[in-house]
Amino acid sequence: MRYEDIQVGDCASFSKTISESDIYQFAGITGDFNPVHVDAEYAEQTMFKERIAHGLLTGSFISTVLGMKLPGPESIYLSQTFSFKAPVKIGDTITAKVTVLEKKEAKRIMKVKTEVYNQFDSLVIDGEAVVMKLVSKRR
């Protein structure tokens, strides 16, 4: 998608069902083996009553939307805020949604609303990001 074609209010999303494998792979990649994510017996004793996904695993699907859909390839993530609202559990289907809030034409920068919802349409992550769309030399 070309920067010029993106309008304030445009939105895009990506959905994924979180698996046990996703959690273990994320733990292996990041080194975050917090027992609330990987130890079922421990997690049963917490307020969550079962294992939960890493917050940044869930939030990383915002990057999927930004890098692949809106603004899409040739974009660079400059900043992101996260507010974690609810846990994501194994088997939850989450949808990361990005909505363009404003554009700064001179630098090809956009501020976007970032949200992640579960299958019950409950907000699990709320935030904002700043993204730059590169000028392609391939066109």
MODELLER restraints for C-alpha pairs under 7 A, 6 or more apart:
rsr = mdl.restraints
at = mdl.atoms
rsr.add(forms.Gaussian(group=physical.xy_distance, feature=features.Distance(at['CA:1:A'], at['CA:71:A']), mean=6.36, stdev=0.5))
rsr.add(forms.Gaussian(group=physical.xy_distance, feature=features.Distance(at['CA:1:A'], at['CA:72:A']), mean=6.24, stdev=0.5))
rsr.add(forms.Gaussian(group=physical.xy_distance, feature=features.Distance(at['CA:3:A'], at['CA:133:A']), mean=6.40, stdev=0.5))
rsr.add(forms.Gaussian(group=physical.xy_distance, feature=features.Distance(at['CA:8:A'], at['CA:100:A']), mean=4.97, stdev=0.5))
rsr.add(forms.Gaussian(group=physical.xy_distance, feature=features.Distance(at['CA:8:A'], at['CA:101:A']), mean=5.49, stdev=0.5))
rsr.add(forms.Gaussian(group=physical.xy_distance, feature=features.Distance(at['CA:8:A'], at['CA:102:A']), mean=5.69, stdev=0.5))
rsr.add(forms.Gaussian(group=physical.xy_distance, feature=features.Distance(at['CA:9:A'], at['CA:99:A']), mean=5.92, stdev=0.5))
rsr.add(forms.Gaussian(group=physical.xy_distance, feature=features.Distance(at['CA:9:A'], at['CA:100:A']), mean=5.15, stdev=0.5))
rsr.add(forms.Gaussian(group=physical.xy_distance, feature=features.Distance(at['CA:9:A'], at['CA:101:A']), mean=6.28, stdev=0.5))
rsr.add(forms.Gaussian(group=physical.xy_distance, feature=features.Distance(at['CA:10:A'], at['CA:99:A']), mean=5.67, stdev=0.5))
rsr.add(forms.Gaussian(group=physical.xy_distance, feature=features.Distance(at['CA:10:A'], at['CA:100:A']), mean=5.51, stdev=0.5))
rsr.add(forms.Gaussian(group=physical.xy_distance, feature=features.Distance(at['CA:11:A'], at['CA:97:A']), mean=6.98, stdev=0.5))
rsr.add(forms.Gaussian(group=physical.xy_distance, feature=features.Distance(at['CA:11:A'], at['CA:98:A']), mean=5.37, stdev=0.5))
rsr.add(forms.Gaussian(group=physical.xy_distance, feature=features.Distance(at['CA:11:A'], at['CA:99:A']), mean=4.25, stdev=0.5))
rsr.add(forms.Gaussian(group=physical.xy_distance, feature=features.Distance(at['CA:11:A'], at['CA:100:A']), mean=6.39, stdev=0.5))
rsr.add(forms.Gaussian(group=physical.xy_distance, feature=features.Distance(at['CA:12:A'], at['CA:65:A']), mean=6.70, stdev=0.5))
rsr.add(forms.Gaussian(group=physical.xy_distance, feature=features.Distance(at['CA:12:A'], at['CA:69:A']), mean=6.52, stdev=0.5))
rsr.add(forms.Gaussian(group=physical.xy_distance, feature=features.Distance(at['CA:12:A'], at['CA:70:A']), mean=6.10, stdev=0.5))
rsr.add(forms.Gaussian(group=physical.xy_distance, feature=features.Distance(at['CA:12:A'], at['CA:97:A']), mean=5.80, stdev=0.5))
rsr.add(forms.Gaussian(group=physical.xy_distance, feature=features.Distance(at['CA:12:A'], at['CA:98:A']), mean=5.53, stdev=0.5))
rsr.add(forms.Gaussian(group=physical.xy_distance, feature=features.Distance(at['CA:12:A'], at['CA:99:A']), mean=6.84, stdev=0.5))
rsr.add(forms.Gaussian(group=physical.xy_distance, feature=features.Distance(at['CA:13:A'], at['CA:65:A']), mean=5.93, stdev=0.5))
rsr.add(forms.Gaussian(group=physical.xy_distance, feature=features.Distance(at['CA:13:A'], at['CA:95:A']), mean=6.47, stdev=0.5))
rsr.add(forms.Gaussian(group=physical.xy_distance, feature=features.Distance(at['CA:13:A'], at['CA:96:A']), mean=5.37, stdev=0.5))
rsr.add(forms.Gaussian(group=physical.xy_distance, feature=features.Distance(at['CA:13:A'], at['CA:97:A']), mean=4.30, stdev=0.5))
rsr.add(forms.Gaussian(group=physical.xy_distance, feature=features.Distance(at['CA:13:A'], at['CA:98:A']), mean=6.30, stdev=0.5))
rsr.add(forms.Gaussian(group=physical.xy_distance, feature=features.Distance(at['CA:14:A'], at['CA:65:A']), mean=6.05, stdev=0.5))
rsr.add(forms.Gaussian(group=physical.xy_distance, feature=features.Distance(at['CA:14:A'], at['CA:95:A']), mean=5.47, stdev=0.5))
rsr.add(forms.Gaussian(group=physical.xy_distance, feature=features.Distance(at['CA:14:A'], at['CA:96:A']), mean=5.33, stdev=0.5))
rsr.add(forms.Gaussian(group=physical.xy_distance, feature=features.Distance(at['CA:14:A'], at['CA:97:A']), mean=6.76, stdev=0.5))
rsr.add(forms.Gaussian(group=physical.xy_distance, feature=features.Distance(at['CA:15:A'], at['CA:93:A']), mean=6.75, stdev=0.5))
rsr.add(forms.Gaussian(group=physical.xy_distance, feature=features.Distance(at['CA:15:A'], at['CA:94:A']), mean=5.49, stdev=0.5))
rsr.add(forms.Gaussian(group=physical.xy_distance, feature=features.Distance(at['CA:15:A'], at['CA:95:A']), mean=4.16, stdev=0.5))
rsr.add(forms.Gaussian(group=physical.xy_distance, feature=features.Distance(at['CA:15:A'], at['CA:96:A']), mean=6.35, stdev=0.5))
rsr.add(forms.Gaussian(group=physical.xy_distance, feature=features.Distance(at['CA:16:A'], at['CA:93:A']), mean=5.44, stdev=0.5))
rsr.add(forms.Gaussian(group=physical.xy_distance, feature=features.Distance(at['CA:16:A'], at['CA:94:A']), mean=5.52, stdev=0.5))
rsr.add(forms.Gaussian(group=physical.xy_distance, feature=features.Distance(at['CA:16:A'], at['CA:95:A']), mean=6.60, stdev=0.5))
rsr.add(forms.Gaussian(group=physical.xy_distance, feature=features.Distance(at['CA:17:A'], at['CA:91:A']), mean=5.91, stdev=0.5))
rsr.add(forms.Gaussian(group=physical.xy_distance, feature=features.Distance(at['CA:17:A'], at['CA:92:A']), mean=5.54, stdev=0.5))
rsr.add(forms.Gaussian(group=physical.xy_distance, feature=features.Distance(at['CA:17:A'], at['CA:93:A']), mean=3.94, stdev=0.5))
rsr.add(forms.Gaussian(group=physical.xy_distance, feature=features.Distance(at['CA:17:A'], at['CA:94:A']), mean=6.18, stdev=0.5))
rsr.add(forms.Gaussian(group=physical.xy_distance, feature=features.Distance(at['CA:18:A'], at['CA:90:A']), mean=5.42, stdev=0.5))
rsr.add(forms.Gaussian(group=physical.xy_distance, feature=features.Distance(at['CA:18:A'], at['CA:91:A']), mean=5.35, stdev=0.5))
rsr.add(forms.Gaussian(group=physical.xy_distance, feature=features.Distance(at['CA:18:A'], at['CA:92:A']), mean=5.66, stdev=0.5))
rsr.add(forms.Gaussian(group=physical.xy_distance, feature=features.Distance(at['CA:18:A'], at['CA:93:A']), mean=6.19, stdev=0.5))
rsr.add(forms.Gaussian(group=physical.xy_distance, feature=features.Distance(at['CA:19:A'], at['CA:90:A']), mean=5.28, stdev=0.5))
rsr.add(forms.Gaussian(group=physical.xy_distance, feature=features.Distance(at['CA:19:A'], at['CA:91:A']), mean=5.81, stdev=0.5))
rsr.add(forms.Gaussian(group=physical.xy_distance, feature=features.Distance(at['CA:20:A'], at['CA:90:A']), mean=5.89, stdev=0.5))
rsr.add(forms.Gaussian(group=physical.xy_distance, feature=features.Distance(at['CA:23:A'], at['CA:37:A']), mean=6.98, stdev=0.5))
rsr.add(forms.Gaussian(group=physical.xy_distance, feature=features.Distance(at['CA:23:A'], at['CA:53:A']), mean=5.95, stdev=0.5))
rsr.add(forms.Gaussian(group=physical.xy_distance, feature=features.Distance(at['CA:24:A'], at['CA:38:A']), mean=6.89, stdev=0.5))
rsr.add(forms.Gaussian(group=physical.xy_distance, feature=features.Distance(at['CA:26:A'], at['CA:57:A']), mean=6.76, stdev=0.5))
rsr.add(forms.Gaussian(group=physical.xy_distance, feature=features.Distance(at['CA:27:A'], at['CA:33:A']), mean=5.43, stdev=0.5))
rsr.add(forms.Gaussian(group=physical.xy_distance, feature=features.Distance(at['CA:35:A'], at['CA:42:A']), mean=6.28, stdev=0.5))
rsr.add(forms.Gaussian(group=physical.xy_distance, feature=features.Distance(at['CA:35:A'], at['CA:43:A']), mean=6.77, stdev=0.5))
rsr.add(forms.Gaussian(group=physical.xy_distance, feature=features.Distance(at['CA:36:A'], at['CA:42:A']), mean=6.49, stdev=0.5))
rsr.add(forms.Gaussian(group=physical.xy_distance, feature=features.Distance(at['CA:36:A'], at['CA:43:A']), mean=4.79, stdev=0.5))
rsr.add(forms.Gaussian(group=physical.xy_distance, feature=features.Distance(at['CA:36:A'], at['CA:51:A']), mean=5.38, stdev=0.5))
rsr.add(forms.Gaussian(group=physical.xy_distance, feature=features.Distance(at['CA:36:A'], at['CA:52:A']), mean=6.37, stdev=0.5))
rsr.add(forms.Gaussian(group=physical.xy_distance, feature=features.Distance(at['CA:37:A'], at['CA:51:A']), mean=5.00, stdev=0.5))
rsr.add(forms.Gaussian(group=physical.xy_distance, feature=features.Distance(at['CA:37:A'], at['CA:52:A']), mean=5.21, stdev=0.5))
rsr.add(forms.Gaussian(group=physical.xy_distance, feature=features.Distance(at['CA:37:A'], at['CA:53:A']), mean=5.85, stdev=0.5))
rsr.add(forms.Gaussian(group=physical.xy_distance, feature=features.Distance(at['CA:37:A'], at['CA:54:A']), mean=6.60, stdev=0.5))
rsr.add(forms.Gaussian(group=physical.xy_distance, feature=features.Distance(at['CA:38:A'], at['CA:51:A']), mean=6.61, stdev=0.5))
rsr.add(forms.Gaussian(group=physical.xy_distance, feature=features.Distance(at['CA:39:A'], at['CA:51:A']), mean=6.95, stdev=0.5))
rsr.add(forms.Gaussian(group=physical.xy_distance, feature=features.Distance(at['CA:40:A'], at['CA:50:A']), mean=6.21, stdev=0.5))
rsr.add(forms.Gaussian(group=physical.xy_distance, feature=features.Distance(at['CA:40:A'], at['CA:51:A']), mean=5.81, stdev=0.5))
rsr.add(forms.Gaussian(group=physical.xy_distance, feature=features.Distance(at['CA:43:A'], at['CA:49:A']), mean=5.77, stdev=0.5))
rsr.add(forms.Gaussian(group=physical.xy_distance, feature=features.Distance(at['CA:43:A'], at['CA:50:A']), mean=4.80, stdev=0.5))
rsr.add(forms.Gaussian(group=physical.xy_distance, feature=features.Distance(at['CA:43:A'], at['CA:51:A']), mean=5.14, stdev=0.5))
rsr.add(forms.Gaussian(group=physical.xy_distance, feature=features.Distance(at['CA:44:A'], at['CA:50:A']), mean=4.85, stdev=0.5))
rsr.add(forms.Gaussian(group=physical.xy_distance, feature=features.Distance(at['CA:51:A'], at['CA:89:A']), mean=6.40, stdev=0.5))
rsr.add(forms.Gaussian(group=physical.xy_distance, feature=features.Distance(at['CA:52:A'], at['CA:87:A']), mean=6.21, stdev=0.5))
rsr.add(forms.Gaussian(group=physical.xy_distance, feature=features.Distance(at['CA:52:A'], at['CA:88:A']), mean=5.53, stdev=0.5))
rsr.add(forms.Gaussian(group=physical.xy_distance, feature=features.Distance(at['CA:52:A'], at['CA:89:A']), mean=4.53, stdev=0.5))
rsr.add(forms.Gaussian(group=physical.xy_distance, feature=features.Distance(at['CA:52:A'], at['CA:90:A']), mean=6.66, stdev=0.5))
rsr.add(forms.Gaussian(group=physical.xy_distance, feature=features.Distance(at['CA:53:A'], at['CA:88:A']), mean=5.46, stdev=0.5))
rsr.add(forms.Gaussian(group=physical.xy_distance, feature=features.Distance(at['CA:53:A'], at['CA:89:A']), mean=5.75, stdev=0.5))
rsr.add(forms.Gaussian(group=physical.xy_distance, feature=features.Distance(at['CA:53:A'], at['CA:90:A']), mean=6.95, stdev=0.5))
rsr.add(forms.Gaussian(group=physical.xy_distance, feature=features.Distance(at['CA:61:A'], at['CA:96:A']), mean=5.94, stdev=0.5))
rsr.add(forms.Gaussian(group=physical.xy_distance, feature=features.Distance(at['CA:62:A'], at['CA:96:A']), mean=5.42, stdev=0.5))
rsr.add(forms.Gaussian(group=physical.xy_distance, feature=features.Distance(at['CA:62:A'], at['CA:97:A']), mean=6.92, stdev=0.5))
rsr.add(forms.Gaussian(group=physical.xy_distance, feature=features.Distance(at['CA:62:A'], at['CA:114:A']), mean=6.84, stdev=0.5))
rsr.add(forms.Gaussian(group=physical.xy_distance, feature=features.Distance(at['CA:65:A'], at['CA:98:A']), mean=6.90, stdev=0.5))
rsr.add(forms.Gaussian(group=physical.xy_distance, feature=features.Distance(at['CA:66:A'], at['CA:72:A']), mean=5.52, stdev=0.5))
rsr.add(forms.Gaussian(group=physical.xy_distance, feature=features.Distance(at['CA:67:A'], at['CA:73:A']), mean=5.18, stdev=0.5))
rsr.add(forms.Gaussian(group=physical.xy_distance, feature=features.Distance(at['CA:67:A'], at['CA:75:A']), mean=6.11, stdev=0.5))
rsr.add(forms.Gaussian(group=physical.xy_distance, feature=features.Distance(at['CA:71:A'], at['CA:133:A']), mean=6.85, stdev=0.5))
rsr.add(forms.Gaussian(group=physical.xy_distance, feature=features.Distance(at['CA:74:A'], at['CA:133:A']), mean=6.01, stdev=0.5))
rsr.add(forms.Gaussian(group=physical.xy_distance, feature=features.Distance(at['CA:74:A'], at['CA:134:A']), mean=5.37, stdev=0.5))
rsr.add(forms.Gaussian(group=physical.xy_distance, feature=features.Distance(at['CA:75:A'], at['CA:131:A']), mean=6.61, stdev=0.5))
rsr.add(forms.Gaussian(group=physical.xy_distance, feature=features.Distance(at['CA:75:A'], at['CA:132:A']), mean=5.48, stdev=0.5))
rsr.add(forms.Gaussian(group=physical.xy_distance, feature=features.Distance(at['CA:75:A'], at['CA:133:A']), mean=4.27, stdev=0.5))
rsr.add(forms.Gaussian(group=physical.xy_distance, feature=features.Distance(at['CA:75:A'], at['CA:134:A']), mean=5.68, stdev=0.5))
rsr.add(forms.Gaussian(group=physical.xy_distance, feature=features.Distance(at['CA:76:A'], at['CA:131:A']), mean=5.58, stdev=0.5))
rsr.add(forms.Gaussian(group=physical.xy_distance, feature=features.Distance(at['CA:76:A'], at['CA:132:A']), mean=5.11, stdev=0.5))
rsr.add(forms.Gaussian(group=physical.xy_distance, feature=features.Distance(at['CA:76:A'], at['CA:133:A']), mean=6.35, stdev=0.5))
rsr.add(forms.Gaussian(group=physical.xy_distance, feature=features.Distance(at['CA:77:A'], at['CA:130:A']), mean=6.44, stdev=0.5))
rsr.add(forms.Gaussian(group=physical.xy_distance, feature=features.Distance(at['CA:77:A'], at['CA:131:A']), mean=4.71, stdev=0.5))
rsr.add(forms.Gaussian(group=physical.xy_distance, feature=features.Distance(at['CA:77:A'], at['CA:132:A']), mean=6.63, stdev=0.5))
rsr.add(forms.Gaussian(group=physical.xy_distance, feature=features.Distance(at['CA:78:A'], at['CA:130:A']), mean=5.34, stdev=0.5))
rsr.add(forms.Gaussian(group=physical.xy_distance, feature=features.Distance(at['CA:78:A'], at['CA:131:A']), mean=5.34, stdev=0.5))
rsr.add(forms.Gaussian(group=physical.xy_distance, feature=features.Distance(at['CA:78:A'], at['CA:132:A']), mean=6.97, stdev=0.5))
rsr.add(forms.Gaussian(group=physical.xy_distance, feature=features.Distance(at['CA:79:A'], at['CA:129:A']), mean=5.35, stdev=0.5))
rsr.add(forms.Gaussian(group=physical.xy_distance, feature=features.Distance(at['CA:79:A'], at['CA:130:A']), mean=5.17, stdev=0.5))
rsr.add(forms.Gaussian(group=physical.xy_distance, feature=features.Distance(at['CA:80:A'], at['CA:128:A']), mean=5.74, stdev=0.5))
rsr.add(forms.Gaussian(group=physical.xy_distance, feature=features.Distance(at['CA:80:A'], at['CA:129:A']), mean=4.20, stdev=0.5))
rsr.add(forms.Gaussian(group=physical.xy_distance, feature=features.Distance(at['CA:80:A'], at['CA:130:A']), mean=6.58, stdev=0.5))
rsr.add(forms.Gaussian(group=physical.xy_distance, feature=features.Distance(at['CA:81:A'], at['CA:127:A']), mean=5.00, stdev=0.5))
rsr.add(forms.Gaussian(group=physical.xy_distance, feature=features.Distance(at['CA:81:A'], at['CA:128:A']), mean=5.41, stdev=0.5))
rsr.add(forms.Gaussian(group=physical.xy_distance, feature=features.Distance(at['CA:81:A'], at['CA:129:A']), mean=6.40, stdev=0.5))
rsr.add(forms.Gaussian(group=physical.xy_distance, feature=features.Distance(at['CA:82:A'], at['CA:125:A']), mean=6.43, stdev=0.5))
rsr.add(forms.Gaussian(group=physical.xy_distance, feature=features.Distance(at['CA:82:A'], at['CA:126:A']), mean=5.87, stdev=0.5))
rsr.add(forms.Gaussian(group=physical.xy_distance, feature=features.Distance(at['CA:82:A'], at['CA:127:A']), mean=4.72, stdev=0.5))
rsr.add(forms.Gaussian(group=physical.xy_distance, feature=features.Distance(at['CA:83:A'], at['CA:125:A']), mean=5.56, stdev=0.5))
rsr.add(forms.Gaussian(group=physical.xy_distance, feature=features.Distance(at['CA:83:A'], at['CA:126:A']), mean=5.11, stdev=0.5))
rsr.add(forms.Gaussian(group=physical.xy_distance, feature=features.Distance(at['CA:83:A'], at['CA:127:A']), mean=6.00, stdev=0.5))
rsr.add(forms.Gaussian(group=physical.xy_distance, feature=features.Distance(at['CA:84:A'], at['CA:124:A']), mean=5.97, stdev=0.5))
rsr.add(forms.Gaussian(group=physical.xy_distance, feature=features.Distance(at['CA:84:A'], at['CA:125:A']), mean=4.69, stdev=0.5))
rsr.add(forms.Gaussian(group=physical.xy_distance, feature=features.Distance(at['CA:84:A'], at['CA:126:A']), mean=6.66, stdev=0.5))
rsr.add(forms.Gaussian(group=physical.xy_distance, feature=features.Distance(at['CA:85:A'], at['CA:123:A']), mean=6.52, stdev=0.5))
rsr.add(forms.Gaussian(group=physical.xy_distance, feature=features.Distance(at['CA:85:A'], at['CA:124:A']), mean=4.66, stdev=0.5))
rsr.add(forms.Gaussian(group=physical.xy_distance, feature=features.Distance(at['CA:85:A'], at['CA:125:A']), mean=5.53, stdev=0.5))
rsr.add(forms.Gaussian(group=physical.xy_distance, feature=features.Distance(at['CA:86:A'], at['CA:124:A']), mean=4.56, stdev=0.5))
rsr.add(forms.Gaussian(group=physical.xy_distance, feature=features.Distance(at['CA:87:A'], at['CA:124:A']), mean=6.58, stdev=0.5))
rsr.add(forms.Gaussian(group=physical.xy_distance, feature=features.Distance(at['CA:92:A'], at['CA:118:A']), mean=6.42, stdev=0.5))
rsr.add(forms.Gaussian(group=physical.xy_distance, feature=features.Distance(at['CA:92:A'], at['CA:119:A']), mean=6.52, stdev=0.5))
rsr.add(forms.Gaussian(group=physical.xy_distance, feature=features.Distance(at['CA:93:A'], at['CA:118:A']), mean=5.66, stdev=0.5))
rsr.add(forms.Gaussian(group=physical.xy_distance, feature=features.Distance(at['CA:93:A'], at['CA:119:A']), mean=5.25, stdev=0.5))
rsr.add(forms.Gaussian(group=physical.xy_distance, feature=features.Distance(at['CA:94:A'], at['CA:116:A']), mean=6.52, stdev=0.5))
rsr.add(forms.Gaussian(group=physical.xy_distance, feature=features.Distance(at['CA:94:A'], at['CA:117:A']), mean=5.49, stdev=0.5))
rsr.add(forms.Gaussian(group=physical.xy_distance, feature=features.Distance(at['CA:94:A'], at['CA:118:A']), mean=4.34, stdev=0.5))
rsr.add(forms.Gaussian(group=physical.xy_distance, feature=features.Distance(at['CA:94:A'], at['CA:119:A']), mean=6.10, stdev=0.5))
rsr.add(forms.Gaussian(group=physical.xy_distance, feature=features.Distance(at['CA:95:A'], at['CA:116:A']), mean=5.41, stdev=0.5))
rsr.add(forms.Gaussian(group=physical.xy_distance, feature=features.Distance(at['CA:95:A'], at['CA:117:A']), mean=5.24, stdev=0.5))
rsr.add(forms.Gaussian(group=physical.xy_distance, feature=features.Distance(at['CA:95:A'], at['CA:118:A']), mean=6.33, stdev=0.5))
rsr.add(forms.Gaussian(group=physical.xy_distance, feature=features.Distance(at['CA:96:A'], at['CA:115:A']), mean=5.78, stdev=0.5))
rsr.add(forms.Gaussian(group=physical.xy_distance, feature=features.Distance(at['CA:96:A'], at['CA:116:A']), mean=4.27, stdev=0.5))
rsr.add(forms.Gaussian(group=physical.xy_distance, feature=features.Distance(at['CA:96:A'], at['CA:117:A']), mean=6.58, stdev=0.5))
rsr.add(forms.Gaussian(group=physical.xy_distance, feature=features.Distance(at['CA:97:A'], at['CA:114:A']), mean=5.86, stdev=0.5))
rsr.add(forms.Gaussian(group=physical.xy_distance, feature=features.Distance(at['CA:97:A'], at['CA:115:A']), mean=5.18, stdev=0.5))
rsr.add(forms.Gaussian(group=physical.xy_distance, feature=features.Distance(at['CA:97:A'], at['CA:116:A']), mean=6.04, stdev=0.5))
rsr.add(forms.Gaussian(group=physical.xy_distance, feature=features.Distance(at['CA:98:A'], at['CA:112:A']), mean=6.27, stdev=0.5))
rsr.add(forms.Gaussian(group=physical.xy_distance, feature=features.Distance(at['CA:98:A'], at['CA:113:A']), mean=5.59, stdev=0.5))
rsr.add(forms.Gaussian(group=physical.xy_distance, feature=features.Distance(at['CA:98:A'], at['CA:114:A']), mean=4.79, stdev=0.5))
rsr.add(forms.Gaussian(group=physical.xy_distance, feature=features.Distance(at['CA:98:A'], at['CA:115:A']), mean=6.56, stdev=0.5))
rsr.add(forms.Gaussian(group=physical.xy_distance, feature=features.Distance(at['CA:99:A'], at['CA:112:A']), mean=5.35, stdev=0.5))
rsr.add(forms.Gaussian(group=physical.xy_distance, feature=features.Distance(at['CA:99:A'], at['CA:113:A']), mean=5.06, stdev=0.5))
rsr.add(forms.Gaussian(group=physical.xy_distance, feature=features.Distance(at['CA:99:A'], at['CA:114:A']), mean=6.73, stdev=0.5))
rsr.add(forms.Gaussian(group=physical.xy_distance, feature=features.Distance(at['CA:100:A'], at['CA:110:A']), mean=6.89, stdev=0.5))
rsr.add(forms.Gaussian(group=physical.xy_distance, feature=features.Distance(at['CA:100:A'], at['CA:111:A']), mean=6.31, stdev=0.5))
rsr.add(forms.Gaussian(group=physical.xy_distance, feature=features.Distance(at['CA:100:A'], at['CA:112:A']), mean=4.42, stdev=0.5))
rsr.add(forms.Gaussian(group=physical.xy_distance, feature=features.Distance(at['CA:100:A'], at['CA:113:A']), mean=6.40, stdev=0.5))
rsr.add(forms.Gaussian(group=physical.xy_distance, feature=features.Distance(at['CA:101:A'], at['CA:111:A']), mean=5.53, stdev=0.5))
rsr.add(forms.Gaussian(group=physical.xy_distance, feature=features.Distance(at['CA:101:A'], at['CA:112:A']), mean=5.01, stdev=0.5))
rsr.add(forms.Gaussian(group=physical.xy_distance, feature=features.Distance(at['CA:101:A'], at['CA:113:A']), mean=6.40, stdev=0.5))
rsr.add(forms.Gaussian(group=physical.xy_distance, feature=features.Distance(at['CA:102:A'], at['CA:110:A']), mean=5.63, stdev=0.5))
rsr.add(forms.Gaussian(group=physical.xy_distance, feature=features.Distance(at['CA:102:A'], at['CA:111:A']), mean=5.27, stdev=0.5))
rsr.add(forms.Gaussian(group=physical.xy_distance, feature=features.Distance(at['CA:102:A'], at['CA:112:A']), mean=6.99, stdev=0.5))
rsr.add(forms.Gaussian(group=physical.xy_distance, feature=features.Distance(at['CA:103:A'], at['CA:109:A']), mean=5.86, stdev=0.5))
rsr.add(forms.Gaussian(group=physical.xy_distance, feature=features.Distance(at['CA:103:A'], at['CA:110:A']), mean=4.46, stdev=0.5))
rsr.add(forms.Gaussian(group=physical.xy_distance, feature=features.Distance(at['CA:103:A'], at['CA:111:A']), mean=6.52, stdev=0.5))
rsr.add(forms.Gaussian(group=physical.xy_distance, feature=features.Distance(at['CA:104:A'], at['CA:110:A']), mean=6.16, stdev=0.5))
rsr.add(forms.Gaussian(group=physical.xy_distance, feature=features.Distance(at['CA:108:A'], at['CA:132:A']), mean=5.65, stdev=0.5))
rsr.add(forms.Gaussian(group=physical.xy_distance, feature=features.Distance(at['CA:108:A'], at['CA:133:A']), mean=5.65, stdev=0.5))
rsr.add(forms.Gaussian(group=physical.xy_distance, feature=features.Distance(at['CA:109:A'], at['CA:130:A']), mean=6.93, stdev=0.5))
rsr.add(forms.Gaussian(group=physical.xy_distance, feature=features.Distance(at['CA:109:A'], at['CA:131:A']), mean=5.65, stdev=0.5))
rsr.add(forms.Gaussian(group=physical.xy_distance, feature=features.Distance(at['CA:109:A'], at['CA:132:A']), mean=4.35, stdev=0.5))
rsr.add(forms.Gaussian(group=physical.xy_distance, feature=features.Distance(at['CA:109:A'], at['CA:133:A']), mean=6.47, stdev=0.5))
rsr.add(forms.Gaussian(group=physical.xy_distance, feature=features.Distance(at['CA:110:A'], at['CA:130:A']), mean=5.67, stdev=0.5))
rsr.add(forms.Gaussian(group=physical.xy_distance, feature=features.Distance(at['CA:110:A'], at['CA:131:A']), mean=5.32, stdev=0.5))
rsr.add(forms.Gaussian(group=physical.xy_distance, feature=features.Distance(at['CA:110:A'], at['CA:132:A']), mean=6.31, stdev=0.5))
rsr.add(forms.Gaussian(group=physical.xy_distance, feature=features.Distance(at['CA:111:A'], at['CA:129:A']), mean=5.80, stdev=0.5))
rsr.add(forms.Gaussian(group=physical.xy_distance, feature=features.Distance(at['CA:111:A'], at['CA:130:A']), mean=4.57, stdev=0.5))
rsr.add(forms.Gaussian(group=physical.xy_distance, feature=features.Distance(at['CA:111:A'], at['CA:131:A']), mean=6.54, stdev=0.5))
rsr.add(forms.Gaussian(group=physical.xy_distance, feature=features.Distance(at['CA:112:A'], at['CA:128:A']), mean=5.59, stdev=0.5))
rsr.add(forms.Gaussian(group=physical.xy_distance, feature=features.Distance(at['CA:112:A'], at['CA:129:A']), mean=5.30, stdev=0.5))
rsr.add(forms.Gaussian(group=physical.xy_distance, feature=features.Distance(at['CA:112:A'], at['CA:130:A']), mean=6.28, stdev=0.5))
rsr.add(forms.Gaussian(group=physical.xy_distance, feature=features.Distance(at['CA:113:A'], at['CA:127:A']), mean=6.14, stdev=0.5))
rsr.add(forms.Gaussian(group=physical.xy_distance, feature=features.Distance(at['CA:113:A'], at['CA:128:A']), mean=4.55, stdev=0.5))
rsr.add(forms.Gaussian(group=physical.xy_distance, feature=features.Distance(at['CA:113:A'], at['CA:129:A']), mean=6.54, stdev=0.5))
rsr.add(forms.Gaussian(group=physical.xy_distance, feature=features.Distance(at['CA:114:A'], at['CA:126:A']), mean=6.03, stdev=0.5))
rsr.add(forms.Gaussian(group=physical.xy_distance, feature=features.Distance(at['CA:114:A'], at['CA:127:A']), mean=4.97, stdev=0.5))
rsr.add(forms.Gaussian(group=physical.xy_distance, feature=features.Distance(at['CA:114:A'], at['CA:128:A']), mean=5.10, stdev=0.5))
rsr.add(forms.Gaussian(group=physical.xy_distance, feature=features.Distance(at['CA:114:A'], at['CA:129:A']), mean=6.67, stdev=0.5))
rsr.add(forms.Gaussian(group=physical.xy_distance, feature=features.Distance(at['CA:115:A'], at['CA:125:A']), mean=5.49, stdev=0.5))
rsr.add(forms.Gaussian(group=physical.xy_distance, feature=features.Distance(at['CA:115:A'], at['CA:126:A']), mean=4.69, stdev=0.5))
rsr.add(forms.Gaussian(group=physical.xy_distance, feature=features.Distance(at['CA:115:A'], at['CA:127:A']), mean=6.24, stdev=0.5))
rsr.add(forms.Gaussian(group=physical.xy_distance, feature=features.Distance(at['CA:116:A'], at['CA:123:A']), mean=5.95, stdev=0.5))
rsr.add(forms.Gaussian(group=physical.xy_distance, feature=features.Distance(at['CA:116:A'], at['CA:124:A']), mean=5.59, stdev=0.5))
rsr.add(forms.Gaussian(group=physical.xy_distance, feature=features.Distance(at['CA:116:A'], at['CA:125:A']), mean=4.95, stdev=0.5))
rsr.add(forms.Gaussian(group=physical.xy_distance, feature=features.Distance(at['CA:116:A'], at['CA:126:A']), mean=6.67, stdev=0.5))
rsr.add(forms.Gaussian(group=physical.xy_distance, feature=features.Distance(at['CA:117:A'], at['CA:123:A']), mean=4.47, stdev=0.5))
rsr.add(forms.Gaussian(group=physical.xy_distance, feature=features.Distance(at['CA:117:A'], at['CA:124:A']), mean=5.41, stdev=0.5))
rsr.add(forms.Gaussian(group=physical.xy_distance, feature=features.Distance(at['CA:118:A'], at['CA:124:A']), mean=6.70, stdev=0.5))
